[in-house]
Amino acid sequence: MRTAKRLLGFLSLCVLGLTGCPALGPLDGGGYGGLNNDIVGEVQAIDSRNREIVIRTDTGRKMLLRYDNNTQVIYRQRNYAVTNLERGDYVAARVQQDRDGRLSTANITVKEAAQDRGVSRLDQVEGLVENIDSRRGTFEIRDRRDRVIVVAIAFNAPRAVTDRFNRLRNGDYVRIEGRGVSAERFDLENFL
């Protein structure tokens, strides 16, 4: 009798988990950082090649969201393409979870654009090119202070940027602009 009750309790939890019972929360074991299956936070990266967006929630958690051609971005009551999103935009994304636990979104509302939030402007770095890795889309720059900075090319970089990257050679002197991720990492936006 006791074993039957335990088995019944276990099966009940399994059924609730498979149906995505809201009382149990999302299947990933934690909240999304918002209410009603919304992820709220700052856009960290947009990978148009793989159709993915990385959002850092207010709790500091990084969430990877997939999108498709039907995903709508709404800003000030107007619709935009996902490619119009910018790093630093503060958004709320309505999410769904597939059977494999991956999150996708069909609707993204821009709560505050990066420019309106005063997100820092682009930084500039210059120095000698070292260690080009064309497979990873990175290279290193040795600056005037003899620091080595790893520079990453964005997945959706403009053609002019990727063409210039493909022509780089060790020893070239370059000036670039982008965003400093840390003292040793830099996300390239443009060659100057």
N, C-alpha and C positions, 0 to 999 in steps of 0.2 A: 504494500500500500504506500509506504513512504517513498519507495523508488518510483512508483507511478506518479506521485505528486511532483517529485523533482523533475521527472521527464516531461510532464505536462508544463511545468513552469519554464523549463529550458526551451521547449518547442514554442511557447507563447512569445518569449523574447526573440527567438529566431524569426518568427512571422512578423513581429513588430519591426525588427531591424530590416527585413527585406522589403517591407512596404514603405520604409522611410518615415516612420511615425515621427511627427514633429516633437512629441514629448521627449523622444530620445535625442533630438538634435540631429545635425548633419552626420552623415556616415563617416566623415573623416575624424570624428572624435573631438572636435572643437568648433567653436563658432566661426563664422566667416568674418566677423568684425562689423556686422550690421544686423538689421532685422529683416525678417521675411525673405531669407535667402539672398540678401544683398551683400555685396562686398563693398565697403566704403574705404577709400584711401587714396594714396597718391600714385599716379602712373610712374613706374620706374623704367620700363622699357617696352617697346613695341617691335615685334618681330613679324614683319609683313610676309616674309618668305614662308614661315611656319604657321602664320596666322595665330600668333599668341601675344598676350599682353601680360606683363608682370605688374602687379599692384601691391604696394606696401600698405597694409592696413594701419589704422590708428594704434593698434596694439604692437606694431612692429613686425608683424608676420608677413612674409612675401607669398603672394598667391599667383599661380599661373592660370590664366584663363584663355581658352580657345575661342575663336570667333570665326564667322563665315561671311559670305557676301551679303547675307540678310541682316547682319548685326547693325542696329541703328545707334548712332551717337547723337544725343540731343543736347544742344547748348543754346540757351536763351530762346527756347521754343522753335528752334530750327534744327533740321536734320543734317548730319554730316557723315562722311565716310570715316571709318576707324583710322585710316591713315592721317586724318586731320588731328588726332590726339597728339599731345606733346608730353614729353617727360616733364613731370611737375604738376600736371593737371590733377585737380582733386575731384574724384568721380565716385559715383555709386553705380555698381554693375549688378543687374539681376542675373543670378547664376542658376545653372542646373548641373546636376552631377550624373554622369553616365555610370554604367555598371562597373567600369574599371576604376571608378573614383575620380576621373578627370572632370574638371569644371569647364563649362562653356557659358557664353553669355550671348543674349540676343539683343539686349538693351543696355546702353550705358548713358547715364546722365552726367554731364559735366557740371559739378556744383560750383567750381571756381577754376578758371583758366590759370595756367602757370604765370602768365603776364600779370594778371590781376592779383595774384598772391604774392607777387614780388619775389618769385623764385630767382635765385641769383643768375645773373647774365653769364655768358660764356667766358671761360678762363683762357689764357693763352700760354703756350709752352713753346720753347724753341731749343734746338740742340742737334747733335749728330745722331743719325740713324744707326742702330745696331740690331742684330738678330731679328730679321724679318721672318714671320711665319705666315705664309700665304694661306695655308689650310685653315688656320684659326682666325685669320684676319687681324693679326696683331703685329706690332713691331715695338722695339724699345728705342727710347731717346735718352742720350746722356746729356744732361743740361749743363749750364755754366758752373753750377755748384758740384759737379761730378756725381749727381744723383742719377740713377737709372729709373726711368719711368716707363711702365708698360702701357702702350697705347692700343686701344681696341677700336676697330672700325664697326660702326653700327650695321646690323643686318640689312636695314633698309636704306643704306647710305646712297646718296645721289651718284649717278654715273660718273660725274667729274671727280668725286672723291675716290671711288673705286679704281678709276683709270690711273689717277695719280699714285694711289697705293701700289698698283701693279707695276709702276715704273720705278718705285723706290729701290735704292741700292745702299748697301752698308757704306757708311761714311758720308752720305748726303746730309746737308744741313737743311733743316726744315723749321718752319714756324707754323703752328697749328692752333686751332681754337676748339674748345669743347668743354666738357665738364670733368673736374677732378673728382674721382670717386674716393681716392685716398691719396696719401703722399706718394705712393708708388704706382697708382693706376689712374688712367685718364681715358675718358670716352671721347673719341674724335668726332667732331661735327664737320670741320672744314679745314683744308690747307690754306694758308695765307700766302 
